[in-house]
Amino acid sequence: DVSISAGYDLERLTSADLVIIPGWDIDAVPPAEITEALIAVHRLGAYVASFCDGAFLLAQSGLLDGLLATTHHQHGARFRQQFPQIDLDPDVLYVINDNKVVSSAGTSAAIDLCLELVRQSDGSEVANIIARQMVVPPQRQGGQAQFVDKPIAVCHDHAMTRLLDEVMLSLAEPHSVESMAASLAMSPRTFARKFSELTATTPYKWLLAQRVRHAQLLLEITDDSIEAVATRAGFSDATTMRIHFGRIIKTTPTAYRKAFSRS
């Protein structure tokens, strides 16, 4: 038998920067003191996050009302029926709303979420170090308005995997759908279709996200100018990088460097 004992009571939440609900009995009605504690700590500025079916407790607290959320896909129908006031998307890995209310799908998605929260608080270099120690991908593809990450299937196509690895090691080069397709002796249309089937995203979106992530790392660990970072990350110029960086990371390259520079 395995038992878990809580070392602190709910008052400890008042000093938290991040509160995680790792799971919940979806048939249970939470005591009022639990939901009130979640609401209180959120008002104090903390992130409140759920893993998997923990979204049910987060929803019962009212913190997800009117927001986008996700949970394990097998609970999607039940969640929608019980909480029609919440915009559920069971097909994404995680959702980070602008008001710091966060939800993720199953176990691996929870890891992805935690890495993204580390990335936002401590930068890409730290998140990548943790990912390497855990032997997991450092970041799964994403970048929509509320940072909704789309699932990526494990790629069992060795030729495609080698190509993606080669591209990630040479982002400064002018890669395109056409050039990547040619390297696999495919037409651009066939390549784009197969790429989307294997990764659940388009080649363009994937490549753009890799360039932005590489720019993040360069901003953290080098003193290169913004123009040089843009070139090394494969952008045509600094202005183009700023546009995509701001859309995906929600800040400017200069502000990001000021927050996370290790140099």
C-alpha positions as CSV (number, residue, x, y, z in Angstrom):
1,D,0.0,0.0,0.0
2,V,1.0,3.6,-0.7
3,S,-0.1,6.5,1.4
4,I,0.4,10.2,1.0
5,S,0.3,12.6,3.9
6,A,0.0,16.4,3.5
7,G,2.5,18.2,5.5
8,Y,0.7,21.5,5.5
9,D,-2.8,22.9,5.6
10,L,-4.6,25.2,3.1
11,E,-3.2,28.3,4.8
12,R,0.2,27.5,3.2
13,L,-1.3,28.3,-0.2
14,T,-1.2,32.0,0.6
15,S,2.6,32.0,0.1
16,A,2.6,30.0,-3.1
17,D,3.5,31.4,-6.6
18,L,2.2,28.2,-8.3
19,V,-0.5,25.8,-7.1
20,I,-1.0,22.6,-9.0
21,I,-4.0,20.2,-8.9
22,P,-2.4,16.9,-10.0
23,G,-5.7,15.0,-10.2
24,W,-9.2,14.9,-8.8
25,D,-12.1,12.5,-8.4
26,I,-14.5,13.8,-11.2
27,D,-17.5,12.5,-9.2
28,A,-16.5,14.4,-6.0
29,V,-17.9,17.7,-4.8
30,P,-15.0,19.7,-3.3
31,P,-15.3,21.2,0.2
32,A,-15.9,24.9,0.1
33,E,-12.6,25.6,1.9
34,I,-10.7,24.1,-1.0
35,T,-12.3,26.1,-3.8
36,E,-12.2,29.3,-1.6
37,A,-8.4,28.7,-1.0
38,L,-7.8,28.3,-4.8
39,I,-9.7,31.5,-5.5
40,A,-7.8,33.4,-2.7
41,V,-4.4,32.4,-3.9
42,H,-5.2,33.3,-7.5
43,R,-6.3,36.7,-6.3
44,L,-2.9,37.1,-4.7
45,G,-1.3,36.6,-8.1
46,A,-0.3,32.9,-8.1
47,Y,-0.6,30.6,-11.1
48,V,-3.3,27.9,-10.5
49,A,-2.8,24.8,-12.7
50,S,-4.4,21.5,-13.2
51,F,-3.1,18.2,-14.6
52,C,-5.5,15.8,-16.4
53,D,-8.8,15.4,-14.4
54,G,-7.6,18.1,-11.9
55,A,-9.4,20.4,-14.3
56,F,-12.7,19.3,-12.8
57,L,-11.7,20.8,-9.4
58,L,-10.4,23.9,-11.2
59,A,-13.7,24.2,-13.0
60,Q,-15.7,23.7,-9.8
61,S,-13.8,26.6,-8.2
62,G,-15.2,28.9,-10.9
63,L,-11.7,30.0,-12.0
64,L,-12.2,28.6,-15.5
65,D,-15.5,30.3,-16.2
66,G,-15.5,31.9,-19.6
67,L,-11.9,30.7,-20.3
68,L,-10.3,28.1,-22.5
69,A,-9.3,24.9,-20.8
70,T,-8.3,21.3,-21.5
71,T,-8.3,17.9,-19.7
72,H,-7.7,14.3,-20.6
73,H,-9.6,13.6,-23.8
74,Q,-11.5,10.7,-22.3
75,H,-13.3,13.1,-19.9
76,G,-14.1,15.7,-22.6
77,A,-17.8,14.9,-23.0
78,R,-18.4,14.7,-19.2
79,F,-16.5,18.0,-18.7
80,R,-18.6,19.8,-21.4
81,Q,-21.8,18.6,-20.0
82,Q,-20.9,19.6,-16.4
83,F,-19.3,22.9,-17.3
84,P,-20.9,24.4,-20.4
85,Q,-19.6,27.9,-19.4
86,I,-16.0,26.8,-20.1
87,D,-14.5,26.6,-23.5
88,L,-13.0,23.1,-23.6
89,D,-10.5,21.9,-26.2
90,P,-9.6,18.3,-25.4
91,D,-7.3,18.1,-28.4
92,V,-4.5,20.4,-27.1
93,L,-1.7,19.5,-24.7
94,Y,-2.2,22.5,-22.4
95,V,-3.6,26.0,-22.1
96,I,-2.0,28.9,-20.3
97,N,-4.6,31.7,-20.0
98,D,-3.5,35.3,-19.6
99,N,-4.9,35.4,-16.1
100,K,-2.6,32.6,-14.9
101,V,-5.2,29.9,-14.9
102,V,-3.6,26.8,-16.5
103,S,-4.7,23.3,-17.5
104,S,-3.2,20.4,-19.2
105,A,-4.2,17.0,-20.6
106,G,-2.6,13.7,-19.5
107,T,0.7,12.8,-17.9
108,S,3.1,13.7,-20.7
109,A,1.2,16.9,-21.4
110,A,1.6,17.8,-17.7
111,I,5.4,17.5,-18.2
112,D,5.1,19.8,-21.3
113,L,3.2,22.3,-19.3
114,C,5.7,22.3,-16.4
115,L,8.6,22.8,-18.9
116,E,6.7,25.7,-20.5
117,L,6.1,27.4,-17.1
118,V,9.8,27.0,-16.3
119,R,10.6,28.4,-19.7
120,Q,8.4,31.5,-19.0
121,S,9.9,32.0,-15.6
122,D,13.6,31.1,-16.0
123,G,14.2,30.9,-19.8
124,S,14.8,28.3,-22.5
125,E,18.3,27.3,-21.3
126,V,17.0,26.2,-17.9
127,A,14.0,24.4,-19.4
128,N,16.2,22.6,-21.9
129,I,18.5,21.4,-19.2
130,I,15.6,20.0,-17.2
131,A,14.2,18.4,-20.3
132,R,17.5,16.7,-21.1
133,Q,17.7,15.4,-17.5
134,M,14.2,14.0,-17.9
135,V,14.9,12.7,-21.4
136,V,11.9,14.4,-22.9
137,P,11.5,16.8,-25.8
138,P,12.4,20.3,-24.6
139,Q,9.3,21.9,-26.1
140,R,6.4,20.5,-28.1
141,Q,5.1,22.7,-30.9
142,G,2.7,25.6,-30.1
143,G,2.1,29.2,-30.2
144,Q,-1.5,30.5,-30.4
145,A,-3.1,33.5,-28.7
146,Q,-3.4,31.9,-25.2
147,F,-0.5,29.6,-25.7
148,V,-2.4,26.5,-26.7
149,D,0.0,23.7,-27.6
150,K,-1.0,21.3,-30.3
151,P,-0.2,17.6,-29.8
152,I,2.7,16.2,-31.8
153,A,2.7,12.5,-32.5
154,V,5.9,10.5,-32.0
155,C,7.6,10.4,-35.4
156,H,8.5,6.9,-36.4
157,D,9.6,7.9,-39.9
158,H,13.4,7.8,-39.5
159,A,14.0,9.8,-42.7
160,M,11.7,12.6,-41.4
161,T,13.3,12.5,-38.0
162,R,16.8,12.8,-39.5
163,L,15.6,15.8,-41.6
164,L,14.1,17.6,-38.6
165,D,17.3,17.0,-36.6
166,E,19.4,18.4,-39.5
167,V,17.2,21.4,-39.9
168,M,17.4,22.2,-36.2
169,L,21.2,22.1,-36.3
170,S,21.3,24.5,-39.3
171,L,18.5,27.0,-38.7
172,A,20.6,29.9,-40.1
173,E,20.2,28.3,-43.5
174,P,17.3,29.3,-45.7
175,H,15.1,26.3,-45.2
176,S,11.8,26.1,-46.9
177,V,9.0,23.6,-47.6
178,E,10.5,23.1,-51.0
179,S,14.0,22.5,-49.8
180,M,13.0,20.1,-47.1
181,A,10.7,18.2,-49.5
182,A,13.5,18.0,-52.1
183,S,15.9,16.5,-49.5
184,L,13.4,13.6,-49.1
185,A,12.7,13.4,-52.8
186,M,9.1,14.4,-52.4
187,S,6.9,17.1,-53.9
188,P,6.2,20.0,-51.6
189,R,2.5,19.0,-51.5
190,T,3.3,15.4,-50.5
191,F,5.9,16.5,-48.0
192,A,3.5,19.0,-46.3
193,R,0.8,16.4,-46.1
194,K,3.1,13.7,-44.6
195,F,4.7,16.2,-42.3
196,S,1.3,17.3,-40.9
197,E,0.3,13.6,-40.4
198,L,3.4,12.9,-38.4
199,T,3.6,16.1,-36.4
200,A,0.1,17.6,-36.2
201,T,1.4,20.9,-37.5
202,T,2.6,22.4,-40.8
203,P,6.3,22.6,-41.9
204,Y,6.1,26.4,-41.9
205,K,4.7,26.6,-38.3
206,W,7.2,24.0,-37.1
207,L,10.2,25.8,-38.7
208,L,9.1,29.2,-37.4
209,A,8.7,27.9,-33.8
210,Q,12.2,26.3,-34.0
211,R,13.7,29.6,-35.2
212,V,12.0,31.5,-32.3
213,R,13.1,29.0,-29.7
214,H,16.7,29.2,-31.0
215,A,16.5,33.0,-30.9
216,Q,15.4,32.7,-27.2
217,L,18.5,30.6,-26.4
218,L,20.9,32.9,-28.3
219,L,19.4,35.9,-26.4
220,E,20.0,34.1,-23.1
221,I,23.6,32.9,-23.7
222,T,25.2,35.4,-26.1
223,D,25.9,39.1,-26.4
224,D,25.1,39.0,-30.1
225,S,23.1,42.0,-31.4
226,I,19.4,41.5,-32.1
227,E,20.3,41.6,-35.8
228,A,22.9,38.9,-35.4
229,V,20.5,36.8,-33.4
230,A,17.9,37.1,-36.1
231,T,20.5,36.0,-38.7
232,R,21.7,33.0,-36.7
233,A,18.1,31.9,-36.0
234,G,17.3,32.0,-39.7
235,F,15.1,35.1,-40.0
236,S,15.4,37.4,-42.9
237,D,16.0,40.4,-40.7
238,A,15.5,41.7,-37.1
239,T,12.1,43.2,-37.9
240,T,10.7,39.9,-39.0
241,M,12.1,38.1,-35.9
242,R,10.5,40.8,-33.6
243,I,7.1,40.2,-35.2
244,H,7.2,36.4,-34.8
245,F,8.9,36.6,-31.4
246,G,6.3,38.9,-30.1
247,R,3.4,36.8,-31.4
248,I,4.7,33.6,-29.9
249,I,6.6,34.6,-26.8
250,K,4.4,37.7,-26.0
251,T,7.4,40.0,-25.4
252,T,10.2,41.7,-27.4
253,P,13.6,40.1,-27.9
254,T,15.2,43.0,-26.0
255,A,12.9,42.5,-23.0
256,Y,13.4,38.8,-23.1
257,R,17.2,39.2,-23.0
258,K,16.9,41.6,-20.1
259,A,14.9,39.1,-18.1
260,F,16.8,35.9,-19.0
261,S,20.3,36.7,-20.2
262,R,23.0,34.5,-18.7
263,S,25.9,36.4,-20.3
